């Protein structure tokens, strides 16, 4: 399975029977067919309407360790069973209403949001004060915390080098940030 996942991750396509024979070390296509049928029975693969093999949702599941790793003092290693999760389903509850936006700038650095991060944004026109939002203020997009006081709604940065944004015209909510992805490379 790991070899198939690695191949798919690199080429974004499922290998041919001939390539699978080489990849998995089998000498016959019938042996490959049996492996693929077992993976289909396990829910890892499925057939397209054209009869081609394709990865199922379970193919993309990853293991979450059963025990959290503390950022403080070390703890003993546990051999408990682990949970499977598909990141797309974990991060995105409403796919038709969700967009991914690349963050640019340093105004939210103290909220743990860095330039280059991917914000998972659920499209909606309403939000509560205190929620992280992508707002449209005076026809310009920005990611900030929504605030409200006697003067009305405003956007609050998470970096003291930046000022609170009070709209000169109007403030619209594009969406609410429901997740964040960062890749360390």
C-alpha positions in Angstrom: 0.0 0.0 0.0 2.8 2.4 0.9 4.4 1.9 -2.6 1.1 2.7 -4.3 0.5 5.8 -2.1 4.1 7.0 -2.9 3.6 6.5 -6.6 0.3 8.3 -6.6 1.7 11.2 -4.5 4.5 11.6 -7.1 2.6 11.2 -10.3 -1.0 11.9 -9.4 -2.2 8.9 -11.4 -2.6 5.2 -10.7 0.1 3.0 -12.3 -0.6 0.5 -15.1 -0.5 -3.2 -14.5 3.0 -3.4 -16.1 4.3 -0.7 -13.8 2.6 -2.3 -10.8 4.3 -5.6 -11.6 7.7 -3.8 -11.4 6.7 -1.6 -8.4 5.4 -4.5 -6.3 7.8 -7.2 -7.5 5.2 -9.6 -9.1 5.8 -11.6 -12.3 2.2 -11.8 -13.5 -0.7 -9.5 -14.2 -3.0 -12.0 -12.5 -1.1 -11.6 -9.2 -1.5 -7.8 -9.5 -5.2 -8.2 -10.2 -5.6 -10.2 -7.0 -3.8 -7.6 -5.0 -5.9 -4.8 -6.5 -9.1 -6.8 -5.8 -8.0 -7.3 -2.1 -7.3 -3.5 -1.8 -10.8 -2.9 -3.3 -12.4 -5.3 -0.8 -10.6 -3.4 2.0 -12.0 -0.1 0.7 -8.6 1.3 -0.4 -9.3 1.3 -4.2 -12.4 1.5 -6.4 -13.3 1.2 -10.0 -14.2 4.2 -12.2 -17.2 4.1 -14.5 -14.7 3.2 -17.3 -13.4 0.2 -15.2 -10.1 1.8 -14.3 -8.6 1.5 -10.8 -8.6 4.6 -8.7 -7.8 5.5 -5.1 -10.8 5.7 -2.7 -11.2 8.1 0.1 -9.6 5.5 2.5 -6.5 5.5 0.3 -5.8 9.0 1.5 -6.4 8.4 5.2 -3.4 9.0 7.5 -2.8 7.7 11.0 -3.2 10.0 14.0 -1.2 8.8 17.0 -3.4 7.7 19.9 -1.3 9.7 22.3 -0.6 13.4 21.8 3.1 14.4 21.9 3.7 17.1 24.5 5.6 20.2 23.6 6.9 20.2 27.2 8.3 17.3 29.2 8.6 14.0 27.3 6.2 11.1 28.1 6.5 7.3 27.7 5.7 5.9 24.3 2.4 4.1 23.9 1.6 1.1 21.6 -2.1 1.8 21.6 -4.2 1.6 18.4 -4.2 4.7 16.2 -7.1 6.5 14.6 -7.3 7.0 10.8 -8.2 10.4 9.4 -8.5 12.0 6.0 -7.2 15.5 6.2 -9.6 16.9 3.7 -12.6 15.6 5.7 -11.0 16.7 9.0 -10.4 20.3 7.8 -13.4 20.8 5.5 -16.9 20.3 6.7 -18.7 22.1 3.9 -16.7 21.6 0.6 -19.0 23.6 -1.6 -18.6 26.6 0.8 -14.9 26.3 1.5 -11.9 27.9 -0.2 -8.3 27.8 0.6 -6.4 31.1 0.8 -2.7 31.5 1.0 -1.8 34.0 3.7 0.6 36.9 2.9 2.0 39.2 5.5 2.9 39.4 9.2 -0.2 41.1 10.8 -1.5 37.8 12.3 1.8 36.4 13.5 0.9 36.5 17.2 -2.2 34.4 16.4 0.2 31.7 14.9 -0.7 32.6 11.3 2.4 33.1 9.2 3.0 34.3 5.7 2.7 31.3 3.3 0.2 29.4 5.5 -3.0 28.1 3.9 -6.2 29.4 5.6 -9.2 27.1 5.3 -12.1 29.6 4.9 -15.7 28.7 5.1 -17.6 31.2 2.9 -20.3 33.0 4.9 -21.4 36.6 5.2 -21.8 36.6 9.0 -19.4 36.1 11.9 -19.2 36.7 15.6 -16.7 39.1 17.2 -13.6 37.2 18.2 -13.7 34.9 15.1 -10.9 34.9 12.5 -12.3 36.2 9.3 -11.4 37.1 5.8 -13.0 40.5 5.5 -13.5 42.9 2.6 -12.9 46.3 4.0 -13.3 49.2 1.6 -13.1 46.8 -1.3 -9.8 45.1 -0.1 -9.3 41.6 1.3 -7.6 41.0 4.7 -7.4 38.3 7.3 -8.0 39.5 10.9 -10.0 38.9 14.0 -13.4 40.5 13.9 -14.0 43.0 16.6 -16.9 45.2 17.7 -17.2 48.2 20.0 -19.4 51.3 20.3 -18.1 52.6 17.0 -19.1 49.4 15.2 -17.3 46.4 13.6 -13.6 46.5 12.9 -10.7 44.2 12.2 -8.0 43.5 14.7 -4.5 42.4 13.8 -2.4 40.0 16.0 0.8 42.0 15.7 1.4 45.2 17.7 3.1 46.7 14.6 -0.2 46.9 12.8 -3.2 49.1 13.6 -6.9 48.1 14.0 -8.7 48.5 10.7 -11.9 50.6 10.9 -13.7 50.7 7.6 -14.1 54.1 5.9 -16.9 52.7 3.8 -18.2 49.2 4.4 -16.9 46.0 6.0 -18.1 42.7 4.5 -17.4 39.2 5.7 -16.1 37.0 2.9 -15.7 34.0 5.3 -14.6 32.6 8.6 -11.3 30.8 9.0 -12.0 27.3 10.2 -8.5 25.7 9.8 -4.9 26.4 9.0 -2.2 24.4 7.2 1.5 25.0 7.4 4.2 23.0 5.6 7.7 23.1 7.1 10.2 22.8 4.2 
